[in-house]
Amino acid sequence: MTIGILKTDTVRPEWVGTFGEYPDMFEALLRQVNPALDFRTWDVESGELPDDIAAVDGYIITGSKSSVYDDKPWIRALEDFVRHAHLAKCKMVGICFGHQLVARALGGLVDKSANGWGCGVQVYAVSDPQLLADGEGGDLQLLASHQDQVMLAPEGARIIARNDHCDIAGFRIGEHILTFQGHPEFIPEYSREIMTFRREMIGDERVAEGMASLDAMEHQGVRVARWMLDFLGA
């Protein structure tokens, strides 16, 4: 199986040697579940998108420091791609920015949240029976880093994850779209670097809470990786 990664951001240069770029993070995570996977990456930020939607078996749209409502041509082009892929019922997984981008492209609303930043390990209530069939319980602990949120889900979306900070933290459309606000591909060390770098932006109190969560809770990225691969048919 070949998974396409639609890369929508670059890792800060001083961190790449330790953590890799975002496609590297996804590849490392998913190969923990299935080492035989193949990947293709398109650098959407640089204007790359697949010429043929059927070029791979499914797509992952990564996170980004950009906001989906920013006036950037590559974001509008990616929205067009998502709409075409949706009509073709091509399988897509949206993560953080990707989650928000899919929502906005299909008629949802995304904006900055009055709840401020979500960072560190967040606990989400998951309500999707297909995901919960793994028998690991209804709470999901997942690293997050965002202020933007999906405020209104697109038509036909079924909300599958939420918490008090983020009411639409994941949704499913049919059997071809699955999204999560959190970051399964992150590891706690990377989350720590981001919170330290963005401390002034996030705020001392929220950063302190996020840092404490890294020690108090387990990040369940591999659980989400299994969900993603089951969804994509890998």
VOPAGU-2260 file (C-alpha; in pm, 1 decimal, decimal comma):
REM VOPAGU-2260
SITE   aa  ch    i         X         Y         Z
SITE  MET   A    0       0,0       0,0       0,0
SITE  THR   A    1     120,0     351,8     -83,4
SITE  ILE   A    2      11,5     647,3     127,4
SITE  GLY   A    3      40,4    1001,6      -3,9
SITE  ILE   A    4     150,5    1271,1     238,7
SITE  LEU   A    5      41,0    1624,9     157,2
SITE  LYS   A    6     305,3    1830,9     336,8
SITE  THR   A    7     178,4    2172,9     445,8
SITE  ASP   A    8     466,3    2300,6     661,3
SITE  THR   A    9     836,8    2262,6     733,3
SITE  VAL   A   10     999,8    2185,0    1065,4
SITE  ARG   A   11    1229,6    2453,3    1205,0
SITE  PRO   A   12    1581,6    2388,0    1065,4
SITE  GLU   A   13    1740,0    2346,3    1409,7
SITE  TRP   A   14    1495,1    2064,4    1490,9
SITE  VAL   A   15    1510,6    1865,0    1166,8
SITE  GLY   A   16    1821,1    1666,7    1264,7
SITE  THR   A   17    1647,6    1538,3    1576,8
SITE  PHE   A   18    1285,8    1500,3    1468,4
SITE  GLY   A   19    1285,7    1502,5    1087,6
SITE  GLU   A   20    1029,8    1676,3     869,1
SITE  TYR   A   21     656,4    1611,4     915,6
SITE  PRO   A   22     641,0    1333,0     654,8
SITE  ASP   A   23     928,6    1162,1     839,2
SITE  MET   A   24     724,3    1175,0    1160,6
SITE  PHE   A   25     422,7    1014,9     994,5
SITE  GLU   A   26     633,3     748,4     827,0
SITE  ALA   A   27     805,8     659,5    1154,7
SITE  LEU   A   28     471,6     638,6    1337,7
SITE  LEU   A   29     283,4     434,8    1079,0
SITE  ARG   A   30     570,4     194,3    1018,3
SITE  GLN   A   31     549,4      99,8    1385,0
SITE  VAL   A   32     217,8     -59,7    1289,2
SITE  ASN   A   33     299,4    -174,0     933,4
SITE  PRO   A   34     668,7    -172,6     831,3
SITE  ALA   A   35     581,4    -262,3     470,6
SITE  LEU   A   36     410,3      66,5     386,2
SITE  ASP   A   37     527,9     285,4      98,3
SITE  PHE   A   38     493,3     664,2      94,3
SITE  ARG   A   39     492,6     951,1    -154,1
SITE  THR   A   40     516,2    1313,1     -44,8
SITE  TRP   A   41     393,5    1627,0    -217,7
SITE  ASP   A   42     518,8    1962,6     -85,7
SITE  VAL   A   43     188,4    2148,1    -107,5
SITE  GLU   A   44     339,6    2466,1      40,0
SITE  SER   A   45     570,0    2478,7    -261,7
SITE  GLY   A   46     283,8    2428,6    -505,7
SITE  GLU   A   47     300,4    2050,8    -547,9
SITE  LEU   A   48     -19,8    1845,4    -564,8
SITE  PRO   A   49     -90,5    1507,3    -725,8
SITE  ASP   A   50    -183,3    1527,3   -1093,0
SITE  ASP   A   51    -390,9    1212,8   -1049,7
SITE  ILE   A   52    -604,4    1170,0    -736,8
SITE  ALA   A   53    -563,8     792,4    -777,6
SITE  ALA   A   54    -181,5     814,1    -765,4
SITE  VAL   A   55    -182,2     653,1    -418,4
SITE  ASP   A   56    -420,5     449,5    -203,4
SITE  GLY   A   57    -503,6     736,1      33,2
SITE  TYR   A   58    -378,7    1069,6     163,3
SITE  ILE   A   59    -270,4    1228,1     489,6
SITE  ILE   A   60    -282,6    1608,2     515,6
SITE  THR   A   61     -31,0    1728,6     773,8
SITE  GLY   A   62     -37,6    2001,5    1032,7
SITE  SER   A   63      87,2    2352,7     961,5
SITE  LYS   A   64     166,5    2681,2    1132,0
SITE  SER   A   65     -52,2    2844,7     866,1
SITE  SER   A   66    -421,6    2900,7     925,0
SITE  VAL   A   67    -665,4    2755,1     674,1
SITE  TYR   A   68    -824,9    3098,0     627,3
SITE  ASP   A   69    -490,5    3262,0     538,2
SITE  ASP   A   70    -490,3    3415,7     190,2
SITE  LYS   A   71    -232,2    3182,1      37,6
SITE  PRO   A   72    -270,3    3032,2    -312,3
SITE  TRP   A   73    -142,7    2689,7    -204,2
SITE  ILE   A   74    -416,7    2667,6      62,5
SITE  ARG   A   75    -688,2    2745,0    -191,1
SITE  ALA   A   76    -537,5    2487,6    -430,9
SITE  LEU   A   77    -538,0    2225,6    -155,3
SITE  GLU   A   78    -902,8    2301,3     -79,7
SITE  ASP   A   79    -984,8    2241,1    -447,3
SITE  PHE   A   80    -795,7    1911,5    -433,0
SITE  VAL   A   81    -990,1    1804,5    -122,7
SITE  ARG   A   82   -1321,9    1884,3    -288,8
SITE  HIS   A   83   -1230,0    1676,8    -594,9
SITE  ALA   A   84   -1103,3    1391,8    -376,8
SITE  HIS   A   85   -1424,9    1403,6    -174,9
SITE  LEU   A   86   -1637,4    1373,9    -489,1
SITE  ALA   A   87   -1423,3    1078,0    -597,3
SITE  LYS   A   88   -1453,6     927,4    -246,1
SITE  CYS   A   89   -1075,4     906,3    -226,2
SITE  LYS   A   90    -959,9     820,6     125,5
SITE  MET   A   91    -817,0    1114,2     321,0
SITE  VAL   A   92    -696,1    1162,5     677,8
SITE  GLY   A   93    -663,7    1520,4     802,9
SITE  ILE   A   94    -444,3    1600,4    1103,2
SITE  CYS   A   95    -462,9    1937,0    1287,8
SITE  PHE   A   96    -437,0    2188,0     998,4
SITE  GLY   A   97    -544,0    1901,2     772,8
SITE  HIS   A   98    -852,2    1841,9     989,9
SITE  GLN   A   99    -939,9    2211,0     967,9
SITE  LEU   A  100    -861,2    2234,7     595,6
SITE  VAL   A  101   -1094,1    1947,6     509,1
SITE  ALA   A  102   -1369,4    2104,7     720,2
SITE  ARG   A  103   -1335,6    2445,4     553,1
SITE  ALA   A  104   -1302,4    2303,2     200,8
SITE  LEU   A  105   -1629,4    2114,5     242,6
SITE  GLY   A  106   -1829,7    2403,7     386,5
SITE  GLY   A  107   -1739,0    2406,7     756,3
SITE  LEU   A  108   -1616,2    2701,3     961,8
SITE  VAL   A  109   -1270,0    2741,4    1116,7
SITE  ASP   A  110   -1159,4    3026,9    1341,1
SITE  LYS   A  111    -940,6    3113,1    1638,7
SITE  SER   A  112   -1090,1    2978,7    1958,2
SITE  ALA   A  113   -1173,9    3195,0    2257,7
SITE  ASN   A  114   -1050,2    2897,7    2461,6
SITE  GLY   A  115    -693,3    2980,4    2365,8
SITE  TRP   A  116    -424,1    2729,0    2283,8
SITE  GLY   A  117    -455,0    2355,8    2323,5
SITE  CYS   A  118    -113,0    2208,1    2390,7
SITE  GLY   A  119      52,6    1911,4    2552,8
SITE  VAL   A  120    -150,4    1594,2    2595,1
SITE  GLN   A  121    -522,1    1651,2    2553,0
SITE  VAL   A  122    -786,9    1397,0    2654,2
SITE  TYR   A  123   -1068,8    1350,2    2403,8
SITE  ALA   A  124   -1393,3    1155,9    2437,0
SITE  VAL   A  125   -1419,9     932,8    2129,8
SITE  SER   A  126   -1765,4     821,4    2018,2
SITE  ASP   A  127   -1702,5     634,5    1693,4
SITE  PRO   A  128   -1795,6     264,1    1725,2
SITE  GLN   A  129   -1551,9     157,2    1453,3
SITE  LEU   A  130   -1258,9     316,5    1634,2
SITE  LEU   A  131   -1367,9     196,6    1976,1
SITE  ALA   A  132   -1381,6    -161,1    1850,1
SITE  ASP   A  133   -1014,5    -181,0    1951,6
SITE  GLY   A  134   -1137,3    -225,9    2310,0
SITE  GLU   A  135    -901,7      35,7    2456,6
SITE  GLY   A  136   -1173,6     260,1    2599,0
SITE  GLY   A  137   -1350,2     580,1    2505,8
SITE  ASP   A  138   -1083,4     829,2    2617,8
SITE  LEU   A  139    -799,7     920,6    2381,8
SITE  GLN   A  140    -483,2    1094,9    2502,7
SITE  LEU   A  141    -318,1    1280,4    2217,3
SITE  LEU   A  142     -60,9    1555,7    2181,0
SITE  ALA   A  143    -198,5    1882,3    2044,2
SITE  SER   A  144     -76,1    2225,5    1940,4
SITE  HIS   A  145    -339,7    2463,7    1807,7
SITE  GLN   A  146    -543,1    2776,7    1863,2
SITE  ASP   A  147    -760,1    2751,1    1550,7
SITE  GLN   A  148   -1053,2    2511,9    1574,8
SITE  VAL   A  149   -1332,8    2376,4    1359,9
SITE  MET   A  150   -1633,0    2575,4    1481,2
SITE  LEU   A  151   -1886,4    2420,9    1243,4
SITE  ALA   A  152   -1844,8    2078,1    1087,2
SITE  PRO   A  153   -1918,4    2035,3     715,5
SITE  GLU   A  154   -2246,0    1888,3     598,2
SITE  GLY   A  155   -2255,9    1512,8     636,6
SITE  ALA   A  156   -1977,3    1501,6     894,2
SITE  ARG   A  157   -2019,2    1293,1    1208,2
SITE  ILE   A  158   -1822,8    1430,6    1503,7
SITE  ILE   A  159   -1620,0    1149,5    1660,7
SITE  ALA   A  160   -1397,2    1323,6    1918,0
SITE  ARG   A  161   -1439,9    1619,9    2151,9
SITE  ASN   A  162   -1341,8    1770,3    2485,2
SITE  ASP   A  163   -1421,2    2084,9    2682,4
SITE  HIS   A  164   -1150,1    2282,2    2501,9
SITE  CYS   A  165   -1231,5    2163,9    2149,8
SITE  ASP   A  166   -1586,0    2057,7    2066,9
SITE  ILE   A  167   -1502,0    1925,3    1718,2
SITE  ALA   A  168   -1173,5    1740,2    1765,5
SITE  GLY   A  169   -1235,3    1481,4    1496,0
SITE  PHE   A  170   -1495,3    1387,3    1238,2
SITE  ARG   A  171   -1576,4    1124,4     980,4
SITE  ILE   A  172   -1753,0    1161,2     646,7
SITE  GLY   A  173   -1874,0     834,5     502,8
SITE  GLU   A  174   -1597,3     578,1     469,4
SITE  HIS   A  175   -1349,7     808,2     295,9
SITE  ILE   A  176   -1269,5    1100,6     529,8
SITE  LEU   A  177   -1131,0    1078,4     883,2
SITE  THR   A  178    -984,2    1372,7    1076,2
SITE  PHE   A  179    -827,6    1451,7    1413,3
SITE  GLN   A  180    -734,9    1784,3    1572,6
SITE  GLY   A  181    -452,3    1621,5    1772,7
SITE  HIS   A  182    -113,1    1509,0    1644,1
SITE  PRO   A  183     -54,2    1132,5    1653,7
SITE  GLU   A  184     279,0    1181,9    1472,7
SITE  PHE   A  185     426,3    1406,2    1743,8
SITE  ILE   A  186     636,8    1269,4    2025,4
SITE  PRO   A  187     650,3    1434,0    2370,0
SITE  GLU   A  188     999,3    1576,5    2312,7
SITE  TYR   A  189     882,8    1759,8    2001,9
SITE  SER   A  190     577,6    1891,2    2183,9
SITE  ARG   A  191     807,9    2022,4    2456,6
SITE  GLU   A  192    1020,5    2207,4    2199,9
SITE  ILE   A  193     714,7    2368,7    2040,6
SITE  MET   A  194     571,6    2484,6    2373,2
SITE  THR   A  195     906,9    2630,0    2477,2
SITE  PHE   A  196     945,6    2813,0    2145,1
SITE  ARG   A  197     587,1    2946,2    2151,3
SITE  ARG   A  198     572,7    3024,1    2523,4
SITE  GLU   A  199     504,4    3395,3    2474,3
SITE  MET   A  200     233,7    3320,8    2216,7
SITE  ILE   A  201      66,3    3043,9    2416,6
SITE  GLY   A  202     101,5    3198,2    2763,5
SITE  ASP   A  203     294,2    3083,7    3070,6
SITE  GLU   A  204      -0,9    2922,1    3247,3
SITE  ARG   A  205    -112,1    2715,1    2947,8
SITE  VAL   A  206     246,5    2610,9    2875,2
SITE  ALA   A  207     292,2    2500,8    3236,5
SITE  GLU   A  208     -23,6    2288,6    3208,8
SITE  GLY   A  209      95,2    2141,9    2879,3
SITE  MET   A  210     440,5    2058,7    3014,4
SITE  ALA   A  211     288,6    1889,6    3320,3
SITE  SER   A  212      65,2    1678,9    3094,5
SITE  LEU   A  213     370,4    1531,1    2921,1
SITE  ASP   A  214     476,8    1371,5    3249,3
SITE  ALA   A  215     129,2    1284,3    3376,1
SITE  MET   A  216     -26,5    1120,4    3069,4
SITE  GLU   A  217      67,1     880,9    2793,0
SITE  HIS   A  218      47,5    1001,6    2434,0
SITE  GLN   A  219    -151,9     742,9    2236,8
SITE  GLY   A  220     -19,8     817,8    1889,8
SITE  VAL   A  221      25,9     452,3    1798,7
SITE  ARG   A  222    -339,0     384,2    1880,1
SITE  VAL   A  223    -441,0     652,6    1630,2
SITE  ALA   A  224    -191,2     511,7    1379,8
SITE  ARG   A  225    -374,9     178,8    1396,2
SITE  TRP   A  226    -705,4     360,7    1343,0
SITE  MET   A  227    -563,0     549,5    1045,5
SITE  LEU   A  228    -427,9     237,3     877,5
SITE  ASP   A  229    -745,4      39,5     939,7
SITE  PHE   A  230    -937,5     328,4     783,6
SITE  LEU   A  231    -702,0     349,8     484,1
SITE  GLY   A  232    -718,0     -26,6     437,1
SITE  ALA   A  233    -353,3     -98,4     510,7
